[in-house]
Amino acid sequence: MTATADEIRRAEASTAPNYRPLPVVLHEGHGAWLTDIEGRRYLDMLSGYGALNFGHTDPELLAVAHEQLDRLTLTSRAFHNDRSATFCAELAELAGMEMALPMNTGAEAVETTIKTARKWGYQVKGVPQDRAKIIVVDGNFHGRTVTIVSFSDDPRATAEFGPFTPGFVRVPFGDADALHSAIDDHTVAVLLEPIQGERGVILPPPGYLRTVRELCTAHDMLMMADEVQSGLGRTGRTFACEHAEVVPDIYVLGKALGGGILPVSAVVSRRDVLGVFRPGEHGSTFGGNPLACAVGTAVVRRLKTGEPQRRASELGAVLTSALSHLPASEVTEVRTIGLWAGVDLTTGDGRTVCEGLLKRGVLANAAHGRTIRLSPPLVVSEDDLRWGVEQLAKVLARQPGVAAPARL
């Protein structure tokens, strides 16, 4: 066996089988490129599901992390640290909000959002205790905790994991009439992704998010936008909601907020919403730790320049144009927004296509069987982006796969 095969065999023998990785063992990354343990190079067209918006080993972010590592990494929230206040204030300002509640993972931030909505519903809206309802949508992906999968319609997420948490009403994504019909006096919030990334970059119909905003305002409900994947520059705007000229009551953020260095997430909202919490009612040992806040602040300051958003918008136009030349017989639909795309295949299996891309030096991911999801780092070059899509076209055209050249 090759070294790679040996490493894969060892990993699979000692790791719980909740993932099925492609057969590659990665060792080093810089910018939009990764190298495996045998020295082969790959263009990253997934960027950690968007957690690596700024690419691998970004020098500026690494410098911030190294400096903080040498000073202080963790205190717990039993004490103040000299990084958290700046991070929360600057993140809130970026979102046009007043407060941030830092956590670690996207799922933790969503759980925090659910707790926030329920507590707000009881304290502010006056819903009877334990009667609060949150409206969610079909095709959602907000994480994998038991409460979150309680309102998933993906059988892989729910089979043999019950019993589930009550209090959620699911309606079709994009159907404002169905959402309106689901509202009652106990409805405290609507939770949705402005763009459904895990499902394959599914965009809402025109006017949908604006109607959701109007319904939430009219019925005294919180509009909660899960922008863990879509936020922080990916779509060409700081937040995907901006494309619809909508401001939610709560932003749920994560992934790219940690700069691809460590998990950082946050719930960002107004004072009258996050202010419902009292000491001891919610928390996290690592949430808001100095290292996370230092890196998160550097990410926020980069986003304040507007450069990542501009680059995502400009390269998004390149990506859209390049994808339009894919073999029409092999593709039923292509959806793009910013530097993010979902490519629906006519036939075949997305996993097989990703294996073909791997042979050609491109890393991508299949979503829901026949969809290829592309989300390259925002630092990818235009030439490399075009090259990556060319490899996809060749795989779809069933041209023989070859090892990728070392692109520098």
N, C-alpha and C positions, 0 to 999 in steps of 0.2 A: 504494500500500500504506500501511497505518497504520504508526505507529512500532513498534508491537508486532510486526507482520508482518515489518518490515525487520530488527528485532533477532533474531527467530527465524531468519530466512533466513541472516543472517550467522553466527549461532551454529552452525547446522547445517552450514554450509559449512566451518567450521574446526575442528569438534569430532568426534572419533572416534564412530561411531554405535553405541556400546554401550549407550546409553539412548534411550528414546523419550518425552521429556517431553511433558506436556500443553502446549497452545499458550498459555502465559502467561509473561511475563517479570517476575519479582518484583524489587522495588526496596527495600522497607522493611518492617519488621515490629515489632510491639509486642504483647506478651502473646499472645493467641490469634489475632491478626489480621495479615494481610499486605496490602501495597499494591503493585500493579504499576506499570510505568513510565508508564502513562496515568492513574494516580490511582484505578483501581478497587480496591475492597477485597474481601478474601476471608477467610472463616473457615477457619483451618488445622485440619483434622480428621485430619492425618497426623503432624504435629510431627516431621518428619525421621525417620520410623520409630521414634519414641520418644527421639531424641537431644535433643529440645526439650521434655522433661517440664516444665520450668519456664518455658516460653514463650520468645518472642523478646525479645531485649534486656532481660533481667531487670536492673533497676537495681543490685541488690546484687551480683550476679555480675559485672556489667560494671565496677562500682567496684573490685572485687578485681582483675580483669584489668588495668584501667588502672593501678592502683597498682603492680602487679607489672611491667607493661610499662615503666614509668619507672625500674625498679631493675635487673632482671636477667631475661633470658628463656631463656638456654641456656648451659650450661657443659660438657655431655657428662658421662657418668658416670665419666670419669677423675678427677673431683673431687666432693667433697660440695657440695651447695648447702643453703641454710637453709630450704628448703621441703619437700624430699622426705621427710625422716624423719617430720615431722608428718603429712604426707599418708598415708604407708604405715601408720603406727601407728593413726591414727584410722579409716582404711578397714578395717584388720584388726579393730579393735574393733567397728565397726559390723556386721561379718560374723560376729563371734564367733570369729575366727581369730587367728593369731599373726603372720603375715607377708603382705606384698603385694609383687608383682613388677610394677611399672608398665610399660606399653607405650603404644602410640598408638591403634591401631585395634582393633576387635573381632576381625578376622581374625588380627592379630598376637597377640592374647591367646589365641586358640584354638590357634594354632601353638605358642605357649609352653606351653600346657596339654598338648598332645600330647607335646612334648619332655619336659616334667616327668614325665608318666606313664611314658614309656619308660625314662627314667633311673632313676626310682623303682623300676620293675619289675626293672631289672638290679641296682641297688645294694641295695635293701631286700628285695624279694621273692625275688630270686635266679633270675630267668628267664634262660635262656641268651642270650648276646649275639645281637642281631638276630632274635630269635624272638618279641618282645613283640607281643601283639595287643590292640587296643582295640575294644570292641563299640560300634557306633553304631546309629541307628535310621532306618527309612524316613521320608521326608518331611523329613529334617533340612535345616537351613540354618545353617551356621556361618561362612560367608564364601566367598571366591572364589579363594583361592590354589590352586595345583595340588594340594598335599597335601590341602586341605580338600575340593575337588571330587572327589577320588579316591574318596570314600565318599558322594557325592551320588547320588540316583536321578532327578535332574532332567536330562533330555537336553540342555536348553539350557546347563547348566553343564558338561557333559562332552563333548559332540560336538566332535571335532577338537581336543581339548586334551590328549590322552594322549601318551605313556604316563603312567600314574598311580602314586602311591606305594602300596606294599603295606602290610599289617599291620592292616587293618580288616575287621571282620565286621559286616555289616548285618542287623538283624532288624526285624520290624514294630514300629512305635511302639505302645505300650500292651499288648503281648503279653509278659507276664512269663514264661510258659512257654517261649516261643521264646528269650528272653534267657537263661534258665537252661540251655537245651539248648546254647547257643552257647559256654558257658564251658568252658575247658580249663585245663591247668596253665600255659599261656603267656599267659592273659588277665590284663592288668594294670589295666584300667580300663573303665568304661562312660561314654561321653560322650553327653549328650542335652540338649535344651532342655526344661525342665519344662512349658513351653507353646510350641507351635510357631507363632511369630509370622508368619514369611514365608509359611508354608503357609496362613495364614488364621485365626490364633488357634485352633489345635486344642488342646483340653484333654485331658489324660490321663484314662483311666478311674479311678474311685475305687479307692484302694488301690495303684495301680500304682507310684507313686514310693516309697511305703513298702516295697513288695516289692523294688524295685531297691536301695534302701538296705540291706535285710536280706541280699540276695544278695551285694552288694559286701562287706559285713562278714564274711559266712560264708566267702567264697572269697578273702579278702585282696586285694580289688581297690579301686581308687579310684573313687568316684562323683563325676563331674565335671559340674556343672550350668552350662550355658551360659545365663547370665541377662543377656546383652548387651542384649536387647530387653525381657525380662520383669522385670528387676531394677530396683531403685532407685525403688520406689513405684508403678510402672505398674499393678500388679494390686490395689492397696489394701494391700499388705504391702511391707516393704522388699525381700524376695525372694519369688518365686513359690513356692519350695520350702516356705515357711512355711505355705502353705495345706494342705499335706499333713503338716505337723509333722515335716519331714525336714530334716536338716542334711547336706549333701554334704561330701565331703572337699575339694573345690575349687569355688570360685565363679569363673566367667569373667564379667567386667564390662566395660562400655564405654558407648557412646552417651550416655546421660544423665549419665554421670560427668563429661563435659566441659562440662556446663551449656549446651550448644548454642553454645558459643563456639569450642572447638577440640577436636580428637580426643584423648581420654584413655581408656585402657583399663587393665585390671589383672587379674592372676591372684592370688587371695587364698586362702590355705590355712594349714595347720599348719606348724610349724617342721620336723617330721620329713619333710614332703613337699617344700616349697620349699627346705629346707636341703640337698638333694642337689646343688645347683649349686655350682660352684667358679668363681673368677674366670676370665674369658675364655671360658667355655662357652656363654654366652648374653648378649645385650645389645641395645641400641638407642640410636642417637645421640640421638634426641629423647625416648625413654622416660624418664619421671621428671624432665622439664625443669622449671625453677622456675615458669614460667607455668602449665603444666598442673597442677602440684601445688598451686599457690595456688588455682586455680579448683576443682580436685577436692576440696580441703579444704573450701571453702565449700559445695560440694554435699553432702558428707558431713555437715557440721554442720547443714545445713538438714534433712536426712533424720533426724538424731538427734532433732529436735523432734517427729517423727511427724506433722507437719501435712500434708506432701504425701501421705503414705499415707492419712491420714484423709480428705482431700479426694478422692482417687481412689476410695476406697470409697464415699463418699456420692454423688459424681457418677456413679459406676458404676451405682448403683441407679437414678438418673435416666435414664441412657443405656439400661439394660435395659428400663425401663418405656416409654420413647419408641420404642425399636425394636420393641416388641411390637405397635405399631399400624401397622407397615408393611403394605402390601397383601399379604394372605395368598397371593393367586394369583401373586405375583411373587417370593416368597421361600420357599426350602425349609427353611432353618435359620438361626438366629441364635445365635452363641456369644458370651458376654460374661464378662469377669472384670475387676473394677476398671474403669478407664476405657479399655477395650480391647475391640474387638468384631470379629467376622468375620460378614459377612452373605452367605449363599449365595443366588445368584439362580436362579430356576426356569429361565429361558431368557435368551437374549441374551448380551451381552458386557460384562464389568466395565469395560472401557475406555470403551465408549459411555456407560455410566451416569456414570462420572467426568467425561466431557466435558459431560454434561448438568448435573452438579453445578457444574462450572466456570462455566457460563453463569449459574447461580443464586448464584454467589459463595461456593462451598464447595470446598475442596481435599481430595481423598481419593485413594485408591490402590486399584488392582485387584490381586488376588493370584490367580494360577493360573486366569485366565480368567473364571470366574463368581463370584468372591468379592470383595466390597468390604471393605477393611480400614479400620477407624476407630481412631485413637489420638490424640485431641486433647490439647493440652497440659493438664497438671493444673491450670493456672491459669484454664482456660476458665470463664466464668460459666454458671450453670444456664440462664439465658434463652438465651444464645447456643448452648449445647449442644442445647437443645430446638429452637431455630430451625434448626440444621444438620440435625438428623434430619428435620424437617419438609420441608426441601428434598429430601432423599433420597426421602421418601415421594412428593413431587410428581413427581420424575423417574421413579420406578418406575410411577406412575400415568399417565405420559406426558402430563402437563400441560405446556403450552408454556413453554419456558424464558424467563426475563427476567433482565435485569441486576440484580445485587444492590444493595439500598440501602446507603448508607454508614452502617454501624452503629457507633456510638461508645461 
